[in-house]
């Protein structure tokens, strides 16, 4: 009840106000926030007001029993991790195409094949509003604040955008746990993920910066080139690498994405190049006449990595940290069985063995 005590002290002018004090988001801190906080703590709140990833204030009626996942794969993966997939009443076209079948970039067909039988509400950016209404969901998960606004204004159904930050801080995953009444499950998984990351950083944190491998991430290669790269990518840093991307112009997929030139890649001269999936092959990069002076190309250090798949999966990020660490520093991680460790990470979150093996065979193999 320390949160309740703090809010009372704010009301009496004894403590500074924080964003979390206004528990019901009515624009002021009062005894109503004390009551709401008490209800949240004991799990008996009838309504929950949250701020989503687009900084939108949304009030939800609890409990949440029916969910439409219109947000690519993010919402589906989140509910699967929470063992709450039975609350899904619909998915979206992109999840159908890239979660099941020959174009799959994520093993949804192994984790929850029954989800393929759910109705689809169409595209993530222009879903079928009438279908959403007919399903009578308690909550709609949307991809992006603008789409969330559009759905909520059209249907009157609470709609939120929950990002899955590649910072691996699990902020939005923790919020999802509160929304779905799965706080204990969330904290267990976050603790496990942090332990797995710590196993790696205990080694890589001792590597001097001038000895760390420099890395260029060629992401979004389905656009036909290697000139799109994320400005930040936590798995690289945790694995002891240095992401060379420090400048560029914003790409079409938001501020995290940079568009650079091959001349810039040559100037950065990375020691390792990681390709997002196999849309562009390792052989194509190694034989590119424009890149022959790049250290990674000269030494053959061009590899595949899963990266994004209709949003970003933090579980993949934890496994990538293990995978990249062994790739960057094989001598330091010679005792690490990457396949076994990564399969175990996925199993802890999704309850199915062999998921990393599937990713290697279907996403990282041309």
C-alpha positions as CSV (number, residue, x, y, z in Angstrom):
1,X,0.0,0.0,0.0
2,X,3.0,2.3,-0.3
3,X,1.5,3.8,-3.5
4,X,-1.6,4.8,-1.6
5,X,0.4,6.4,1.1
6,X,2.4,8.3,-1.4
7,X,-0.7,9.7,-3.2
8,X,-2.1,10.8,0.2
9,X,1.1,12.7,0.9
10,X,0.9,14.4,-2.6
11,X,-2.7,15.5,-1.8
12,X,-1.5,17.0,1.5
13,X,1.4,18.7,-0.2
14,X,4.1,16.6,1.4
15,X,5.4,14.9,-1.8
16,X,5.9,15.9,-5.4
17,X,3.3,14.7,-7.9
18,X,4.2,12.0,-10.4
19,X,2.4,10.8,-13.6
20,X,1.3,7.7,-11.8
21,X,-0.5,9.6,-9.0
22,X,-3.5,10.5,-11.2
23,X,-4.7,6.9,-11.2
24,X,-8.0,7.7,-12.9
25,X,-6.5,10.2,-15.3
26,X,-9.0,13.0,-14.6
27,X,-6.4,15.7,-14.7
28,X,-6.0,16.1,-10.9
29,X,-4.8,14.1,-7.9
30,X,-7.5,13.5,-5.3
31,X,-8.9,10.9,-2.9
32,X,-10.6,9.3,-6.0
33,X,-7.1,8.3,-7.1
34,X,-6.5,6.8,-3.6
35,X,-9.6,4.7,-4.0
36,X,-8.7,3.6,-7.6
37,X,-5.2,2.7,-6.6
38,X,-6.5,0.5,-3.7
39,X,-8.9,-1.3,-6.1
40,X,-6.1,-1.9,-8.6
41,X,-3.8,-3.3,-5.9
42,X,-6.5,-5.8,-4.7
43,X,-7.6,-6.6,-8.3
44,X,-11.1,-5.4,-7.9
45,X,-11.2,-2.3,-10.1
46,X,-14.2,-2.2,-12.3
47,X,-12.5,0.2,-14.7
48,X,-8.8,0.8,-15.5
49,X,-7.6,4.0,-17.1
50,X,-4.3,3.6,-18.9
51,X,-1.9,5.5,-21.1
52,X,-1.0,3.5,-24.2
53,X,2.1,3.5,-26.3
54,X,0.7,6.4,-28.4
55,X,0.2,8.5,-25.2
56,X,-3.6,8.0,-25.5
57,X,-5.7,7.9,-22.3
58,X,-8.1,5.0,-22.5
59,X,-10.5,3.7,-19.9
60,X,-11.2,-0.1,-20.0
61,X,-14.0,-2.0,-18.3
62,X,-12.6,-5.0,-16.3
63,X,-12.5,-7.9,-16.7
64,X,-11.3,-8.2,-20.3
65,X,-12.8,-11.4,-21.7
66,X,-13.0,-10.7,-25.5
67,X,-10.2,-9.2,-27.5
68,X,-9.8,-8.4,-31.2
69,X,-6.1,-8.4,-32.3
70,X,-6.0,-6.0,-35.2
71,X,-2.3,-5.1,-34.6
72,X,-0.3,-7.3,-36.9
73,X,1.2,-10.1,-34.6
74,X,2.0,-8.0,-31.5
75,X,-1.3,-8.6,-29.7
76,X,-1.5,-12.2,-30.5
77,X,2.0,-12.9,-29.3
78,X,1.3,-10.9,-26.1
79,X,-1.8,-12.9,-25.2
80,X,0.0,-16.2,-26.0
81,X,2.7,-15.3,-23.6
82,X,0.1,-14.5,-21.0
83,X,-1.7,-17.8,-21.6
84,X,-4.7,-15.7,-22.5
85,X,-5.2,-16.7,-26.1
86,X,-8.7,-18.1,-25.4
87,X,-9.8,-14.4,-25.0
88,X,-9.0,-13.8,-28.7
89,X,-12.2,-13.5,-30.8
90,X,-10.6,-12.3,-34.1
91,X,-7.2,-11.7,-35.7
92,X,-6.1,-9.8,-38.8
93,X,-5.1,-10.6,-42.4
94,X,-1.4,-10.0,-41.8
95,X,-1.4,-12.5,-38.9
96,X,-3.1,-15.1,-41.1
97,X,-0.6,-14.6,-44.0
98,X,2.6,-14.3,-41.9
99,X,1.7,-16.5,-38.9
100,X,0.5,-19.4,-40.9
101,X,1.4,-20.9,-44.3
102,X,4.4,-20.6,-46.6
103,X,5.1,-16.9,-45.9
104,X,5.3,-17.3,-42.2
105,X,8.0,-15.4,-40.3
106,X,6.8,-16.6,-36.9
107,X,5.8,-20.1,-35.8
108,X,2.2,-19.3,-34.9
109,X,1.1,-22.5,-36.5
110,X,3.2,-24.5,-34.0
111,X,2.2,-22.4,-30.9
112,X,-1.5,-22.0,-31.5
113,X,-2.8,-23.6,-34.7
114,X,-6.4,-23.2,-33.6
115,X,-6.1,-19.4,-34.0
116,X,-6.1,-19.9,-37.8
117,X,-9.8,-20.7,-37.5
118,X,-10.7,-17.3,-35.9
119,X,-12.3,-14.7,-38.2
120,X,-10.1,-11.9,-39.6
121,X,-11.1,-8.3,-39.3
122,X,-9.0,-7.4,-42.4
123,X,-6.1,-5.1,-42.7
124,X,-4.4,-3.6,-39.6
125,X,-4.7,-0.1,-41.0
126,X,-8.3,-0.3,-42.2
127,X,-10.1,-3.1,-40.4
128,X,-13.7,-4.0,-40.9
129,X,-15.6,-1.9,-38.4
130,X,-18.9,-3.7,-38.8
131,X,-17.2,-7.1,-38.1
132,X,-15.5,-5.6,-35.0
133,X,-18.8,-4.4,-33.7
134,X,-20.5,-7.7,-34.4
135,X,-17.9,-9.6,-32.3
136,X,-18.7,-7.4,-29.2
137,X,-15.1,-7.3,-27.9
138,X,-14.2,-5.7,-24.6
139,X,-10.9,-4.5,-26.1
140,X,-9.4,-3.9,-29.5
141,X,-5.6,-4.0,-30.0
142,X,-4.5,-1.7,-32.8
143,X,-1.2,-0.9,-34.5
144,X,-0.5,2.8,-34.0
145,X,-2.3,5.6,-32.3
146,X,-4.0,6.9,-35.4
147,X,-5.6,3.6,-36.2
148,X,-6.5,3.1,-32.6
149,X,-8.3,6.5,-32.6
150,X,-10.1,5.6,-35.9
151,X,-11.4,2.2,-34.5
152,X,-12.4,3.6,-31.1
153,X,-14.2,6.6,-32.7
154,X,-16.0,4.4,-35.2
155,X,-17.1,1.6,-32.8
156,X,-17.1,3.1,-29.4
157,X,-15.0,0.1,-28.2
158,X,-11.9,0.8,-26.0
159,X,-8.9,0.5,-28.4
160,X,-5.3,0.7,-27.4
161,X,-1.9,0.5,-29.1
162,X,0.7,-1.5,-27.1
163,X,4.2,-1.2,-28.6
164,X,6.7,-4.0,-28.1
165,X,9.8,-1.9,-27.6
166,X,13.0,-3.3,-29.0
167,X,14.7,-1.7,-25.9
168,X,13.8,-5.0,-24.1
169,X,12.6,-3.1,-21.1
170,X,9.2,-4.9,-21.1
171,X,7.3,-1.7,-20.1
172,X,4.3,-2.4,-22.3
173,X,4.3,-6.1,-21.6
174,X,3.9,-5.3,-17.9
175,X,1.0,-3.0,-18.8
176,X,-0.6,-5.8,-20.8
177,X,-0.4,-8.0,-17.7
178,X,-2.3,-5.5,-15.6
179,X,-4.9,-5.2,-18.4
180,X,-5.4,-8.9,-18.7
181,X,-5.2,-9.6,-14.9
182,X,-2.0,-11.6,-15.4
183,X,0.4,-9.6,-13.3
184,X,2.1,-12.6,-11.7
185,X,2.7,-14.4,-15.0
186,X,4.2,-11.2,-16.4
187,X,6.6,-10.6,-13.6
188,X,7.8,-14.2,-13.7
189,X,8.5,-13.9,-17.4
190,X,10.2,-10.6,-17.1
191,X,12.4,-11.9,-14.3
192,X,13.3,-15.0,-16.5
193,X,14.1,-12.8,-19.5
194,X,16.3,-10.5,-17.5
195,X,18.2,-13.5,-16.1
196,X,18.8,-14.8,-19.6
197,X,20.1,-11.4,-20.7
198,X,22.3,-11.1,-17.6
199,X,24.0,-14.4,-18.4
200,X,25.2,-12.7,-21.6
201,X,26.0,-9.2,-20.3
202,X,28.0,-10.6,-17.4
203,X,30.5,-11.6,-20.1
204,X,30.1,-8.8,-22.7
205,X,30.1,-5.9,-20.2
206,X,33.8,-6.7,-19.5
207,X,34.8,-6.2,-23.2
208,X,36.5,-2.8,-23.7
209,X,34.6,-0.6,-26.2
210,X,37.6,-0.6,-28.6
211,X,37.5,-4.4,-28.7
212,X,33.8,-4.7,-29.4
213,X,32.6,-5.9,-32.8
214,X,31.0,-3.2,-35.0
215,X,27.7,-4.3,-36.5
216,X,25.5,-3.1,-39.4
217,X,21.9,-4.3,-39.3
218,X,20.5,-4.6,-42.8
219,X,16.8,-4.7,-41.8
220,X,13.6,-4.4,-43.9
221,X,15.4,-6.1,-46.7
222,X,12.1,-7.2,-48.2
223,X,12.1,-3.6,-49.7
224,X,14.9,-4.8,-52.0
225,X,18.1,-3.3,-50.5
226,X,20.3,-3.4,-47.5
227,X,20.1,0.4,-46.9
228,X,17.5,0.4,-44.2
229,X,18.7,0.0,-40.6
230,X,17.4,0.5,-37.0
231,X,19.0,3.4,-35.1
232,X,18.8,1.3,-32.0
233,X,18.6,-2.5,-31.4
234,X,19.1,-3.7,-27.8
235,X,20.1,-7.3,-28.7
236,X,23.2,-6.1,-30.5
237,X,24.3,-4.0,-27.5
238,X,23.6,-6.7,-24.9
239,X,25.5,-9.2,-27.1
240,X,28.5,-6.9,-26.9
241,X,28.3,-5.3,-30.4
242,X,28.3,-1.7,-31.5
243,X,25.5,-0.7,-33.8
244,X,27.3,1.6,-36.4
245,X,24.0,3.3,-37.4
246,X,24.3,6.7,-35.9
247,X,23.0,8.9,-38.7
248,X,20.6,8.7,-41.6
249,X,17.2,10.0,-42.8
250,X,14.0,8.6,-41.3
251,X,12.6,5.7,-43.3
252,X,9.0,4.9,-44.1
253,X,8.4,2.8,-41.0
254,X,8.9,5.5,-38.3
255,X,11.7,7.1,-36.3
256,X,13.4,3.9,-35.4
257,X,14.1,3.2,-39.1
258,X,17.0,4.9,-40.9
259,X,17.6,5.0,-44.6
260,X,21.3,5.2,-45.5
261,X,23.5,4.9,-48.6
262,X,25.9,2.1,-49.5
263,X,28.6,4.8,-49.3
264,X,27.7,5.4,-45.7
265,X,27.9,1.6,-45.0
266,X,31.4,1.6,-46.6
267,X,32.4,4.6,-44.4
268,X,31.2,2.9,-41.3
269,X,33.1,-0.3,-42.3
270,X,31.3,-2.7,-40.0
271,X,33.0,-6.0,-39.0
272,X,29.7,-7.9,-39.1
273,X,26.6,-7.4,-41.3
274,X,23.3,-9.0,-40.1
275,X,20.6,-9.5,-42.7
276,X,16.9,-9.4,-41.7
277,X,15.7,-12.8,-42.8
278,X,16.7,-14.0,-46.3
279,X,15.0,-11.6,-48.6
280,X,18.5,-10.6,-49.6
281,X,20.9,-13.5,-49.4
282,X,24.4,-13.6,-47.8
283,X,25.8,-14.5,-51.2
284,X,24.3,-11.4,-52.8
285,X,25.9,-9.1,-50.2
286,X,29.3,-10.9,-50.4
287,X,29.3,-10.5,-54.2
288,X,28.1,-6.9,-54.3
289,X,30.9,-5.0,-56.1
290,X,30.1,-1.8,-54.1
291,X,30.8,-3.5,-50.8
292,X,34.1,-5.3,-51.5
293,X,36.1,-3.0,-49.2
294,X,33.9,-3.5,-46.2
295,X,35.6,-5.6,-43.5
296,X,32.5,-7.8,-43.0
297,X,32.4,-8.6,-46.7
298,X,36.1,-9.2,-47.0
299,X,36.1,-11.6,-44.0
300,X,32.8,-13.3,-44.9
301,X,31.1,-12.1,-41.7
302,X,27.6,-11.7,-43.1
303,X,24.9,-13.6,-41.3
304,X,21.1,-13.8,-41.0
305,X,19.0,-12.7,-38.0
306,X,15.2,-12.8,-37.3
307,X,14.7,-9.1,-36.5
308,X,11.2,-7.8,-36.9
309,X,8.2,-9.9,-37.9
310,X,5.0,-7.9,-38.2
311,X,6.0,-5.9,-35.2
312,X,8.7,-7.0,-32.8
313,X,8.7,-9.9,-30.4
314,X,10.7,-9.4,-27.2
315,X,11.1,-13.2,-26.9
316,X,12.9,-13.2,-30.2
317,X,15.0,-10.3,-28.9
318,X,16.1,-12.3,-25.9
319,X,17.0,-15.3,-28.1
320,X,18.8,-13.0,-30.6
321,X,20.9,-11.7,-27.7
322,X,22.1,-15.2,-27.1
323,X,22.5,-15.9,-30.8
324,X,24.4,-12.7,-31.5
325,X,26.7,-13.1,-28.5
326,X,27.9,-16.5,-29.7
327,X,28.2,-15.1,-33.3
328,X,30.3,-12.0,-32.2
329,X,32.5,-13.8,-29.6
330,X,32.6,-17.5,-30.3
331,X,35.7,-17.9,-28.0
332,X,33.9,-16.3,-25.0
333,X,30.8,-18.4,-25.5
334,X,32.3,-21.7,-26.7
335,X,30.3,-23.7,-24.1
336,X,27.0,-22.1,-25.1
337,X,24.6,-24.4,-27.1
338,X,22.7,-21.6,-29.0
339,X,20.0,-23.8,-30.4
340,X,19.2,-25.5,-27.1
341,X,19.3,-22.2,-25.1
342,X,17.1,-20.3,-27.6
343,X,14.6,-23.2,-27.9
344,X,14.4,-23.1,-24.1
345,X,13.8,-19.3,-24.1
346,X,10.9,-19.6,-26.5
347,X,9.5,-22.6,-24.6
348,X,9.4,-20.6,-21.4
349,X,7.3,-17.9,-23.0
350,X,5.2,-19.9,-25.4
351,X,5.1,-23.4,-24.0
352,X,6.3,-25.2,-27.1
353,X,9.7,-26.7,-27.8
354,X,11.7,-26.3,-31.0
355,X,10.5,-22.8,-31.9
356,X,14.0,-21.4,-32.4
357,X,14.8,-24.4,-34.6
358,X,11.8,-23.6,-36.7
359,X,13.0,-20.0,-37.1
360,X,16.5,-21.1,-38.1
361,X,15.0,-23.5,-40.7
362,X,12.2,-21.2,-42.1
363,X,13.5,-17.6,-41.5
364,X,17.3,-17.9,-41.4
365,X,17.8,-20.5,-44.2
366,X,17.5,-19.3,-47.8
